[in-house]
Amino acid sequence: MSNVVPLPDLAPLRDWFSSYCDSFRTSDLELQRNFDLKQEHTRNVCRDALLIAQGMGPRFEMLAEVAALCHDLGRFPQFRDYHTFKDSESLNHAHLSAQVMKQHHVLDFLPAEERGCIEVAVRMHNAFLVPEAIPAVTANLLRLLRDADKLDIWRVFIEYFNTPEAERASGAGLGFPDLPGCSAEPLAAVSAGRMVQLSALKSLNDFKLLQVSWIYDINYPATLRLIRERSVLEHFRAILPQDREVLDVLAQVGGYLEEKLRESAH
């Protein structure tokens, strides 16, 4: 007798997610645009999670899709109740996502160990750094979810700036003012090879630099390849100020990306 546990059919979970999104439907166009943004984002994170997880085994790929599908469940009640995606002005959307998962029993079809693994990944996906001392499979899943999430947040943010203001999903900019230039603190962090802290931001341009700095926090070679394939840095270069110091840090991050790609190829 084989001890291999058959893979669960995820169709019921995907259907549940669609009906969950539908439960927030509203005639308020402003609200609905932000809900639609998060529904599309979740579907893209699922797609990217599976791209990154290729070759890691069918069971892990299944866990990656489940974690991706659940990671932003809290965004819907967050925006409905607070009209912002800024956690510091509302609540921690990742913790809320984990609560929604439990309330709706969406992981009941999985063994307890795998449920726990997904719960940690969802709850911690927005932490500044991956916590130490968590089991290897949980850490791998969390790192993969963070990579897939970043890949699509970059798309959302770049599209936001290429969309007429009247048609933008208002929540995507987190309410930062559109000021000229970039602040010294985010520039210094990127220049030092560090991720930018949200507390250091004063403007939308600073927020763009924070997103560029995420490249220092990428975990999987497949993600690095997708960053290059999708011209993420080039898109940010086009929407950032053309100041010498900004161009210098972008060149530095580009060099870091190429070095990591070379390392992963060996």
C-alpha positions in Angstrom: 0.0 0.0 0.0 1.3 3.5 -0.9 1.5 6.1 1.9 1.3 9.0 -0.6 -1.6 11.3 0.5 -3.6 12.2 -2.6 -3.6 15.9 -3.6 -6.8 17.7 -2.7 -8.9 19.2 -5.4 -8.6 23.0 -4.9 -11.6 23.9 -7.1 -14.0 24.2 -4.1 -11.5 26.6 -2.4 -11.2 28.7 -5.6 -15.0 28.8 -5.8 -15.2 29.9 -2.2 -12.7 32.7 -2.8 -14.9 34.0 -5.7 -18.0 34.0 -3.6 -16.1 35.6 -0.7 -15.1 38.5 -3.1 -18.7 38.7 -4.4 -19.9 39.1 -0.8 -18.2 42.6 -0.7 -19.7 43.7 -4.0 -21.0 47.3 -3.9 -22.5 49.9 -6.1 -19.9 52.3 -4.8 -17.4 52.4 -7.7 -14.6 53.7 -5.6 -14.9 50.8 -3.1 -15.5 48.2 -5.9 -12.4 49.3 -7.8 -10.2 48.6 -4.7 -11.9 45.2 -4.1 -11.4 44.3 -7.8 -7.7 45.3 -7.4 -7.3 42.8 -4.6 -9.2 40.0 -6.3 -7.0 40.3 -9.4 -3.9 40.7 -7.3 -4.7 37.4 -5.4 -5.2 35.5 -8.7 -1.9 36.8 -10.0 -0.1 35.9 -6.7 -1.5 32.4 -7.1 -0.1 32.2 -10.7 3.3 33.5 -9.6 3.5 31.3 -6.6 3.0 28.3 -8.8 5.6 29.6 -11.3 8.2 29.9 -8.4 7.2 26.6 -6.9 7.7 24.6 -10.1 9.9 21.6 -9.4 9.5 21.7 -5.6 7.0 18.8 -5.6 3.3 18.6 -6.1 2.4 18.9 -2.4 4.5 22.0 -1.9 3.0 23.5 -5.1 -0.5 22.9 -3.7 0.4 24.6 -0.4 1.8 27.5 -2.3 -1.4 28.0 -4.2 -3.6 27.7 -1.0 -1.4 30.2 0.9 -1.5 32.6 -2.1 -5.2 32.4 -2.4 -5.7 33.2 1.3 -2.9 35.7 1.9 -5.0 38.9 1.4 -8.4 37.9 2.6 -8.2 40.6 5.2 -7.8 43.3 2.6 -11.5 43.2 1.8 -12.9 43.9 5.3 -9.9 46.3 5.9 -10.9 48.5 2.9 -14.6 48.2 3.6 -14.2 49.4 7.2 -11.3 51.8 7.0 -11.1 52.9 3.3 -7.3 52.3 3.3 -4.8 49.5 2.6 -2.3 51.2 5.1 -2.0 48.8 8.0 -0.6 51.5 10.3 -3.9 53.5 9.9 -6.2 50.5 10.2 -5.1 47.0 11.3 -2.6 44.3 10.2 -4.2 42.9 7.1 -2.1 39.7 7.3 -3.3 38.9 10.8 -6.9 39.6 9.7 -6.4 37.3 6.7 -5.5 34.5 9.1 -8.6 35.2 11.2 -10.8 35.1 8.1 -9.3 31.7 7.2 -10.2 30.3 10.6 -13.7 31.9 10.8 -14.6 30.3 7.4 -12.8 27.0 8.1 -11.2 27.2 4.6 -8.3 25.0 5.5 -10.3 22.2 7.1 -9.6 19.9 4.1 -5.8 19.8 5.0 -3.9 17.9 7.7 -3.3 19.9 10.9 0.5 20.3 10.2 -0.1 21.8 6.7 -2.9 24.1 8.1 -0.4 25.4 10.7 2.2 26.0 8.0 -0.2 28.0 5.8 -1.5 30.0 8.8 2.1 31.1 9.7 2.8 32.0 6.0 -0.3 34.1 5.7 0.1 35.8 9.1 3.7 36.7 8.5 3.8 37.4 4.8 3.9 41.2 5.4 6.5 41.1 8.2 9.6 43.3 7.6 11.8 40.1 7.8 11.2 36.4 7.9 11.3 35.3 11.6 14.0 32.9 12.7 13.2 29.6 14.4 10.3 28.5 12.3 10.2 25.0 10.7 11.9 24.6 7.3 8.8 23.9 5.2 6.9 26.8 6.8 9.9 29.1 6.2 10.2 28.0 2.6 6.4 28.6 2.0 6.6 32.0 3.7 9.6 33.1 1.6 7.8 31.9 -1.6 4.6 33.7 -0.7 6.6 36.9 0.0 8.3 36.6 -3.4 5.0 36.0 -5.3 3.3 38.9 -3.5 6.1 41.3 -4.3 6.0 40.3 -8.0 2.4 41.3 -8.4 2.5 44.4 -6.1 5.1 45.7 -8.5 2.7 45.2 -11.4 -0.1 46.9 -9.4 2.0 49.9 -8.5 3.5 50.4 -12.0 -0.1 50.1 -13.5 -1.3 52.7 -10.9 1.1 55.3 -12.3 0.2 54.5 -15.9 -3.5 54.8 -15.3 -5.4 58.2 -15.5 -5.9 59.5 -11.9 -9.7 59.3 -12.2 -9.5 55.5 -12.9 -6.9 54.5 -10.3 -7.7 52.2 -7.4 -7.2 54.9 -4.7 -5.9 52.5 -2.1 -2.8 51.5 -4.1 -0.8 54.6 -3.3 -1.4 54.2 0.5 -2.3 57.9 0.7 1.3 59.2 0.2 1.5 62.7 -1.3 3.0 63.0 -4.8 6.0 65.3 -4.0 9.1 66.0 -6.1 12.4 64.1 -5.5 13.2 61.4 -3.0 13.9 61.7 0.8 17.5 61.2 2.1 16.6 58.3 4.4 15.1 55.9 1.8 18.0 56.8 -0.6 20.5 56.0 2.1 18.9 52.6 2.9 18.8 51.5 -0.7 22.4 52.7 -1.2 23.5 50.7 1.8 21.8 47.5 0.4 19.0 47.5 2.9 15.3 47.4 2.6 13.5 50.8 3.2 11.3 51.0 6.4 7.7 52.1 5.8 8.2 54.7 8.7 10.9 56.5 6.6 8.5 57.4 3.8 7.3 60.9 3.1 6.0 60.7 -0.5 5.0 58.5 -3.3 8.5 58.6 -4.7 9.8 57.3 -1.4 7.2 54.5 -1.7 8.6 53.7 -5.1 12.1 53.4 -3.6 10.8 51.1 -0.9 9.5 48.8 -3.5 12.8 48.9 -5.4 14.5 47.9 -2.2 12.4 44.7 -2.0 14.8 43.2 -4.6 17.2 42.8 -1.7 14.6 40.5 0.0 14.0 38.0 -2.8 14.5 34.4 -1.9 14.2 32.2 -5.1 16.1 32.2 -8.3 12.9 31.8 -10.3 11.7 35.1 -8.8 14.9 36.9 -9.8 14.4 35.6 -13.4 10.8 36.9 -13.4 11.9 40.3 -12.1 14.3 40.6 -15.1 11.8 39.1 -17.6 9.1 41.6 -16.5 11.6 44.6 -16.6 10.6 45.6 -13.1 13.6 47.9 -12.5 13.2 49.5 -15.9 9.5 50.3 -15.1 10.5 51.9 -11.8 13.3 53.9 -13.5 10.6 55.4 -15.8 8.4 56.5 -12.9 11.1 57.8 -10.5 12.8 61.2 -10.6 15.7 61.3 -13.0 18.1 62.7 -10.3 21.7 61.5 -10.3 21.4 60.0 -6.8 18.2 58.1 -7.7 19.7 56.8 -11.0 22.8 55.7 -9.0 20.8 53.6 -6.5 18.8 52.1 -9.3 22.0 51.1 -11.1 23.3 49.6 -7.8 20.1 47.5 -7.4 20.4 46.4 -11.0 23.9 45.3 -10.4 22.8 43.4 -7.3 20.0 41.6 -9.3 22.5 40.6 -12.1 25.0 39.3 -9.5 22.3 37.2 -7.8 21.2 35.8 -11.2 24.8 34.8 -12.0 25.1 33.1 -8.6 21.9 31.2 -9.1 23.0 30.0 -12.5 26.0 28.1 -11.1 
